[in-house]
Amino acid sequence: MSASEAPSQFPGGGANVHFRSRLEYSTPSNLLPVKGIAMATTVTVKVYFEAAHRLHNPAQTDEWNREVYGKCNNPHGHGHNYVLEVSVEGEPNSDTGYLIDMKDLKEIISQTVVADCDHRHLNIEVPWLSGINPTSENLARVFFDRIDADLPDEIRLAAVTVHETERNSATYRRSFDYESQLQVH
């Protein structure tokens, strides 16, 4: 047995588990294009902003809010260094090769979201978030709607991910009905 085929040293591995230095590639059938469904190019950009918020449901008691949201229910709020990741889809322009110029996409995100949210308390200082509990899930949905409204018609907003921390994020994406896209022959 060569060194590249040495038995695994991982727990649960044994003499019958081997690693090979040669990689084998295959495309599972579930990843192949489905006949009748258009394929698209995806462009993703990230933008950053800092903001404070308080997680609080006014329909519930203070005790319930403290129990459910813990320190995120601090009456004065708490802050995050947010990362906003936005993905769009479509067909690249044959002249430029761009689906959308990434600096233009970043400008749309800046104008529709970041300009109002950066260095603000989301519960108090952003009128279009009034009455919305600013969880990452809710922010992703509201940001999606705002960005989508300002995109060129030929660009489809695929997903908006709000990274509240390095380890925590929420993604809102347009649901896609594959059945309606299939062409039955």
C-alpha positions as CSV (number, residue, x, y, z in Angstrom):
1,M,0.0,0.0,0.0
2,S,1.4,3.4,-1.0
3,A,1.6,6.4,1.4
4,S,-1.2,8.1,-0.6
5,E,-3.4,5.1,0.2
6,A,-2.7,4.8,3.9
7,P,-5.6,3.8,6.1
8,S,-7.6,6.6,7.6
9,Q,-6.6,7.9,11.0
10,F,-10.1,9.4,11.7
11,P,-12.3,7.9,14.4
12,G,-14.6,5.3,12.8
13,G,-12.1,4.8,10.0
14,G,-10.1,1.6,9.8
15,A,-8.2,-0.7,7.6
16,N,-11.0,-0.6,5.0
17,V,-11.1,3.2,4.7
18,H,-8.5,4.7,2.4
19,F,-7.6,8.1,1.0
20,R,-6.4,8.3,-2.6
21,S,-4.2,11.0,-3.9
22,R,-6.0,10.9,-7.3
23,L,-9.3,12.8,-7.3
24,E,-12.2,11.5,-9.3
25,Y,-14.8,13.9,-10.6
26,S,-18.4,13.2,-11.7
27,T,-21.5,15.2,-11.9
28,P,-24.5,13.6,-10.1
29,S,-27.5,13.4,-12.3
30,N,-29.5,15.7,-10.0
31,L,-27.0,18.5,-10.8
32,L,-27.3,18.3,-14.5
33,P,-29.4,20.9,-16.3
34,V,-33.1,20.0,-16.4
35,K,-34.5,20.2,-19.9
36,G,-36.7,23.2,-20.4
37,I,-35.2,25.2,-17.4
38,A,-33.1,28.2,-18.5
39,M,-29.6,28.5,-16.9
40,A,-28.4,31.8,-15.7
41,T,-25.2,33.5,-14.6
42,T,-25.1,34.6,-10.9
43,V,-23.2,37.7,-9.7
44,T,-22.7,38.2,-5.9
45,V,-21.4,41.3,-4.1
46,K,-20.9,42.1,-0.5
47,V,-21.3,45.4,1.2
48,Y,-20.8,46.3,4.9
49,F,-22.5,48.5,7.4
50,E,-22.7,49.0,11.1
51,A,-26.0,49.4,13.0
52,A,-27.7,48.8,16.3
53,H,-31.0,47.1,16.9
54,R,-33.2,45.6,19.6
55,L,-35.0,42.4,19.2
56,H,-38.4,42.9,20.7
57,N,-42.0,41.9,20.0
58,P,-44.4,44.5,21.5
59,A,-47.3,42.1,21.4
60,Q,-45.6,40.0,24.0
61,T,-44.7,40.7,27.7
62,D,-41.3,42.1,28.7
63,E,-40.6,38.8,30.5
64,W,-41.4,36.8,27.3
65,N,-39.1,39.1,25.3
66,R,-36.2,38.8,27.8
67,E,-36.6,35.0,27.8
68,V,-36.8,34.6,24.0
69,Y,-34.2,37.3,22.9
70,G,-31.9,37.4,26.0
71,K,-29.3,40.1,25.8
72,C,-30.5,41.0,22.3
73,N,-33.6,42.5,24.0
74,N,-31.5,45.1,25.8
75,P,-33.8,48.2,25.9
76,H,-30.9,50.4,24.6
77,G,-30.1,48.0,21.7
78,H,-26.8,46.4,20.7
79,G,-24.7,46.7,17.6
80,H,-23.4,44.6,14.7
81,N,-20.9,44.9,11.9
82,Y,-23.3,43.6,9.2
83,V,-22.3,42.0,5.9
84,L,-24.9,42.2,3.2
85,E,-24.5,39.7,0.5
86,V,-26.6,40.2,-2.6
87,S,-26.9,37.7,-5.6
88,V,-28.4,38.5,-8.9
89,E,-29.0,36.3,-12.0
90,G,-29.5,36.7,-15.7
91,E,-27.7,36.5,-19.0
92,P,-24.5,38.6,-19.4
93,N,-24.6,41.3,-22.0
94,S,-22.9,40.1,-25.2
95,D,-21.0,43.4,-25.7
96,T,-19.7,43.9,-22.2
97,G,-19.6,40.4,-20.8
98,Y,-21.3,41.8,-17.7
99,L,-24.6,40.6,-16.2
100,I,-24.4,43.9,-14.3
101,D,-21.4,46.1,-13.5
102,M,-20.6,45.1,-9.9
103,K,-20.0,48.7,-8.9
104,D,-23.5,49.6,-10.2
105,L,-25.0,46.8,-8.1
106,K,-23.1,48.0,-5.1
107,E,-24.4,51.5,-5.7
108,I,-28.0,50.3,-5.9
109,I,-27.5,48.4,-2.5
110,S,-25.9,51.5,-1.0
111,Q,-28.8,53.8,-2.1
112,T,-31.6,51.4,-1.2
113,V,-30.3,50.0,2.1
114,V,-26.9,51.1,3.4
115,A,-27.4,54.9,3.2
116,D,-30.4,54.6,5.6
117,C,-29.0,51.9,7.9
118,D,-25.3,52.6,8.3
119,H,-24.5,53.8,11.9
120,R,-28.2,53.9,12.8
121,H,-30.4,52.3,15.4
122,L,-32.6,50.2,13.1
123,N,-35.7,50.2,15.4
124,I,-35.6,54.0,15.8
125,E,-33.9,55.8,13.0
126,V,-35.0,53.9,9.8
127,P,-38.6,54.8,8.9
128,W,-39.1,51.9,6.5
129,L,-38.2,49.5,9.2
130,S,-40.8,50.9,11.6
131,G,-42.9,48.2,13.2
132,I,-40.6,45.4,12.0
133,N,-38.7,43.3,14.5
134,P,-35.2,43.6,13.0
135,T,-34.1,40.0,13.1
136,S,-31.7,38.9,10.4
137,E,-34.5,37.0,8.8
138,N,-36.8,40.1,8.6
139,L,-34.0,42.3,7.5
140,A,-33.1,40.0,4.6
141,R,-36.7,40.0,3.5
142,V,-37.1,43.8,3.7
143,F,-33.7,44.5,2.1
144,F,-34.6,42.0,-0.7
145,D,-37.8,43.9,-1.6
146,R,-36.0,47.3,-1.5
147,I,-33.1,46.2,-3.7
148,D,-35.4,44.2,-6.1
149,A,-37.5,47.3,-6.8
150,D,-34.4,49.3,-8.1
151,L,-32.8,46.6,-10.3
152,P,-32.9,46.9,-14.1
153,D,-35.7,44.8,-15.6
154,E,-33.4,42.2,-17.1
155,I,-31.7,41.4,-13.8
156,R,-33.3,39.0,-11.4
157,L,-32.6,39.3,-7.7
158,A,-31.8,35.7,-6.5
159,A,-30.9,36.1,-2.8
160,V,-30.1,38.5,0.0
161,T,-28.1,37.2,2.9
162,V,-27.7,39.3,6.1
163,H,-24.6,38.3,8.1
164,E,-25.2,39.6,11.6
165,T,-22.0,38.0,12.8
166,E,-19.3,35.8,11.3
167,R,-21.2,32.8,12.4
168,N,-24.9,33.9,12.0
169,S,-26.8,34.8,8.9
170,A,-30.2,34.6,7.3
171,T,-30.9,34.4,3.6
172,Y,-34.1,35.4,1.8
173,R,-34.5,34.2,-1.8
174,R,-37.2,34.3,-4.4
175,S,-39.0,30.9,-4.3
176,F,-38.8,29.2,-7.7
177,D,-41.5,26.9,-9.0
178,Y,-39.6,24.4,-11.1
179,E,-42.8,22.6,-12.1
180,S,-44.1,25.7,-13.9
181,Q,-40.7,26.0,-15.7
182,L,-40.6,22.4,-17.1
183,Q,-41.7,22.0,-20.7
184,V,-43.7,18.8,-21.1
185,H,-43.3,17.3,-24.5
